[in-house]
Structure formats: structure tokens, C-alpha cells
Amino acid sequence: MKLSRLAALSGSLLLAATAALMGAAPASAAADAASTDYVALGDSYSSGVGAGSYDSASGNCKRSTKAYPRLWANAHSPSSFAFTACSGARTGDVTAGQLGPLNTGTDLVSITIGGNDAGFSDVMTTCVLQSEATCLSRINQAKAYVDTTLPGKLDQVYSAIRGKAPAARVVVLGYPRFYKLNGTCTTGLSETERRAINDAADYLNNATAKRAADHGFTFASVVGSFTGHEICSGSAWLHSVNWLNIGDSYHPTAAGQSGGYLPPFSSAA
């Protein structure tokens, strides 16, 4: 009887200790987030173009209250949050105008960059307006740029970030594949063009991931979270070409920011 009671008591204490530890984990995580100094850098995929609800003070940078950096900050209440991502930004724009908030106390940095350097907007315009052959040629030009020039430009940005924020965890996010192949779209680009555009996005992501890893940064792919929500999927989290608001074209919707970008960033952060 005494052994049974002792075993029961030990079991109860073990369960209580386990419950206490499990209950303490969220509080600890919340405390860690509350002490985090977070800076969000990058281009339109980080500023939230296409998601609407833009902060008027951000002007042409179009920083949205529905962009994944703002959503993460709202959920975690970091001790400080600086949002300098800007629509149209290239690597040189980041180094020249976005790094001001970084310092030795910065704990977390997020960034999307490289798409504008590689000429993504011109690629999409070419593919929509011109022939399949011209589209494929322009895609190959962009891929050649990713091979020869973009790595050095990414190195400059990543080195500048590390120089200003030596202790920060830096999360580099990629770009989605834009089209669901054999999807619901019946007009517009050919299936060959859609496949080539998707392959180019993968090409850019792979190059970016390598440069991020070489700098000790974390690369967070968004391809998986956007799968099933590409253009032509019937449940798209990306704007197709929009002639009435051309700037939104091929950018994530609000759902794309919250469902496509926020989860990979939250996991990596």
C-alpha cells in the first residue's frame, strides 16, 4: 500500500512539474519576443504592396498594416519595431536608405530583396505583352543576371546588415512561385511561359538562399505556404496582372501576407 501511494505521489509530482514547465514555455516565449528589437527591411513583398491598408506616412513605399512584418509585431509586441521596407527597392536602396534603425542591440531582421535587381517587373511586362519567344528570352536574361551580378549585390547588403547588427538573427525570405500549372487560367500566358516564370522564381530563390547561408543568415522559403494559392489556382493569394492598378500585379494579397509570408517568418524568427 505504501509503495503504491508513493508511486502515485511521485507520478502526481511528475505530472505537476511537467504541466508547470509546459505552462511556462509560452510565457517565456512571450517574454523573449517582448524584449526583441526588430527591424523589417526590403522591397514591396515586405512592405506589403498588394495587401492594401497602407500607412499614409510611408508615401510611395506603401508600407501596409497587413504586411507580414507588421502582423508579426502586432502579435508579439517586440520592445521596438522599425519598418523601412519600401516598394520598388533594390539592393542599393536598402544599403543607402533602410539600415538606419539597425544597431548593436538589434535582435531580429527580416528582408526580401533581389527581385527588382533581377528585373522581375520587366520580365512580367514582357511576358504579358510580347511573344512567347521574347518572354523566354527575357527570362533567360534575368537568370544570367542572377548568376553573374546579383550574388555580389546581395553580399553587399548582407555584409552591411551584419556590420550594423552583429548579434541579430537575420531572416531572408524568398519569393513565391506565381502560377499553378495546369490550373484554371484559360487565357493570357501560355503554359510554357508560366512554367518558365516559376522556374525563374526558383532560380532566384536558390541563389538568394545560398548567399544568405554563406552569411550565416536563415533563408525562409514561402513556396510551400503559397502552394495551392498561386495564380490560376482558383484560390489565389497573389494578384494577377491588374491594368487598373498595375502596381498590385504579381504581389501578395492580404491573405498572401498573413497566410503565405507570416508563417514561414514566424517559424524562422
Order of alpha helices (4+ residues) and beta strands (2+ residues): alpha-beta-alpha-alpha-beta-alpha-beta-alpha-alpha-alpha-beta-alpha-beta-alpha-alpha
